[in-house]
Amino acid sequence: MDELNSSVVPSNMSSPGHPPPASWNSTGLIPALVMSLCFLLGVPGNIAVIILRPNWQHLSSVSQSLMLNLAISDLLCLLTLPLWIYTSLYSWTLGLVTCKLLSYLVYCCLYGSLLTVTALSVQRYLQVVQLQKCFDQVGKKRMLGLLWLITMILSIPSLVVRQVTLDQHRTTCDFHFSSSAQQVAVLLSETLPGIVSITVLVFSYISLHRKVNQAAFFNNPQTTRLVTSIIVTFFVLWMPYHITNMVGVAAILLNNDSLLKSCMESWRIVGALVFVNSFINPLLYAFASSNMCTVCQKREHGYCC
């Protein structure tokens, strides 16, 4: 989220002007490099998933819809990266309305991706572990509609508190808080859904892995590697951001300016890691996880993921 969370201390409003000379310090350059890599690798990967739909014949219609939803969410998020890369190195030049709307779009895509991954883990848990049948067409549409409704609600804070600000002689598109209470509320509203999603995902995939191994009477290395990759990748890319948010909340409550400053310096880098998830998702969920579903299907008497 790089520029999306680069400022948590209120700044004075400023009208966008001509960009100043590039800021080539580590707080701007490292996130820009990470986001550039995400854009170059992630956009083709997600487009390939949308067009090719690799090995989806083994998946249920619900899983196929969730996979497609995930790829579209990640693609839309990644397509905004060139603008955030430019802003990270130079300055914001597109005004307040674009700042708010584009930030809201990015948060919708990130939350959409997060909730879709969580829904995939729950859906597989129900079908393989609990032997629940797939949703019908009406149920599938309702599930996706509810997912995006929750996503849009969770993204509202970014629309409300996003402002064009002047930060160290650079015009940026950042959060602008009216009070410490509002600041804490926004950070918690970002962190709690992520913690819940991580908990649900870990529980679902560990339960699924145990069920498959019990049915097979031996450990299946294919499912072990994939489940481990899904859990570790999700944890490594999302938890630094949420941990930094919680440390920021503690710094605000304790009125610790030095700790808050350290969090501000870390937000750009840990925020950029979140975008890495959007280009890794095609590898984990589209090109590889269908193999796990094939194993599940064989072990569980025809139930598909």
N, C-alpha and C positions, 0 to 999 in steps of 0.2 A: 504493500500500500504506500510505500515511499512517500511521495508528496502528499498523499491522502492523510498522513498522520505526522507530518514533519514538524508541526507546531501545536503545542498544547497550552501555551501561555498566550493570553490575549494580546493582540497587536493592534495598532491603529489602522483604520481603513485607508486604502490608497487606491487611486485610479491607475489602471494598467498603463504603462508607457513603453518606451523602447527598451528592449532587454539590455542589461548591463553586460560587461565582459563576463565570459564563462567562469563559473565557479568550479575549479578543478581540484577541490579538496576531497578528502576521502569520504566525507558524509554525502557528497553529491556524486562522485565518480563511481564508487563501488555499487550503489544501487542502480546507477545508469547502466553499468556493465551487466549486472545481473538481469535487469529488465530487457536489455538488448538481446541477450542469449535466450531468454524466455520467448521473446517475439519471434526471433529467427527460427527457433525449433518448434515452438508451440503452435503457431498459426498453421504451418503445413500439416502438422500432426493431427490437429483437430479437424481440419478440412478433409484429410484423408479418412478419418473416422466417419464423418458425416456422409461422404460420398461412397466409400467402399463398404462400410459396416462389416468389418472382418469377422468371419466365423460366428455371426449372430444367429445362424440357423439353429444353434444349440440352446439359445436363450428363450425365455418366455417373452410374451408380448410386453409385459410390464417392465422386464429388464431392458428390452430393446428401447422402450420409450424413455426410461431413465438414462440409459447410455447416450441416446441422442440428445436429451435435455442437458446432460453433463457436457457433451462436446460443444453444443451451441453456447452454453453459459461461459465456458472457458474461452471459446473463440472470441466472443464479444468483449470479454475482459481483456484479452491479449491485444485486440485491435486498437485499444486506447493507449497502449504503452508508448508508441512514438511521441505522443504529446507529453506524457509524464516524464519521459526521458529528457526531452527538450527543456521542460520546466525545471527538472532537477539540476540541470547544468546551467541554465540561463535564467529565464523569468517567465511568469505567466502573463499572457498578452490578450486573452480572449474575453475578459470581462467577468462580471459577477454571475450573470444568468448561466453562462456556459460552465462556469466553475461549479455551480450548484448542481446542474443537471448531469454533467459528466461524472461528477463525484457520486451522485445518486445511482447512475447507471453502473459504475464500477462496483459499488457496494452490493447492488442487486445481483450482479453476476457472481461476485465472490460468495455471497450468502447462498445464491442458487446452486453453485457448485458444491458448497459445503453441505447443504441439506440434501442434495441429490446423492452424494456419496453416502451420507448417513442413511437415506432411504434405501439405497441398494443393499447396504449391510443388513438392515432390518428385514427387507423383503427376502433375502437369501436365508436369513435365520428362520423366518417363519416357514418357508417352503421346505428346507432341508432338515431343520431340527424339529420343528413343530408339525411338519407335514401338512401345512395349510395350502390350499389351492390358490391359484393366481386370482387377482381381481378380474372381474369382467370389464367390458369396455367402459361402462358408466363409472365403475369404481376407479378405474385407472385415470379417467379424466378428472374425477373429483380429487384424487390424490395429488395429481400434478397441479390442479388449480389451488388446492390448499397449500402446497409447497411454495408456489409463487406468491400467494397472498401473505404468508408468513415472511417470505423474503422481502417483499415490498415494505412491510411494516417494520422489520428490523433495520431497514436502510433509511428510514425517515430521519434519524438524528443527523446523518451526513448531509441531508438536504437542508435541515433547519440551521445548523451551526456553521456551515461552510461559508467562508467569506474570502474576498480578495484582500490580502494584507501586505504590508511592507515589512519585510524581515531582513535586516542587515543590508539595506539598500537594494534588495531584490523584491520584486512583486511576486507573491506566491498565492496559491489557492489552498488555504489552510482552515483548520478549525479556529473559530473565534468564540470563546466562552464568555458568558456574562457573569459567571460566578464559579467558585470552586465546586459547589454542589452540582451544577450542571456538568462540569468537567468530569467529576466522579461518576455521575449517572451515565454519561456517554461511554466512558471507558468500560464500565460494568456491562452495559448493554451490548458491547462488542465481545466481551470476554465470556460471559455466561453461556451464550449459545454454542460457542466453540468448545468449551469444556464439556458441555452435555453431549455434543456430537462426538467428541473423541471418546468419551466413556461408552456411549452406545455402540460405536464402531468396534472398539476393542472387545466388548462383551460379545457382540454378534459374531465376529469372525473367529474368536477363540472357541465359542460354542460350536460353530459350523465345522471348524477344523477337528475338534474332538469327535463330533458325530461321524464325519467321514472316516476318520481313522478307526473308530469302533466298528463301523460297518465293514471296513476292509480287513480288520484284524491285524493290520500292520500300518506303520507310519508311511504315508504317501509323500515322497520328497517334493513332488510337484506342488501339491497344495500347501505344504509347509513353507516352501520358498515364497509362494505368492502371498499367502496370508501374512507372513512376516514382513514382506516388502510393503504391503498395503498399510499395515499398522505402523511400522517404523517410519515410512515416508510421511504419512499423515501427521504423526507425532512430531517429527523433526522440523517439518515446514510450518506447522501451525503453533506449536507450543511456545517457541521463543517470543512470538508476537503477543500471545495471551499472558505469558509470564511478565513481559515488559509492561503490559497494561496494568497488571495487578501491582507491580512494584511502583508504577506511577500513581496508582490510587493510594498506596501506602505513603508515598512521598507527599502527596497533597494533604492527606489526613494528619500526618505528622509535621507538616509545614517544613519539610526538609528540602531546601532549595537546591543543594548540591546533588542530592539523589534524583530530584526531578530533572535537573540539567543532564545528568547521565542518561536518564530514560529518553530525553529528547534527542540526544545524540545517537541512541540505539534504534529509535523508531524507524528511521529511514531504511536501515539495513535489514532489520527483522521484518519490516513491512514488505520489502522487496522479495523476501523468501516466500511469502504467500503466493506471489505470482508464479514461482517455480512449480507449485502444485498444479497450475493450469496447463503446463506443457508436459508434465509427467503423467497426468491422468489418462491420456490416450494409451500410454504404454501399459499402465496398470489395469485399467478397466475395460478397454476395448480390444487391444491386441493380445493380452495375456490372460485375463480373467475368464474368458470363454473356455479355456482349457480346464480351469477349476470346475466350471459348471458341467463340463463333459464328465469329469470324474464323479461329481455329485450325482449326476443323472444315472450313471451306471450303478453307483452304490445304493441309491435310494429308490429303486424300482420305478424309474421313469420320471421322477420329479425333476424338473429343470429349474435353473436359477433365474 
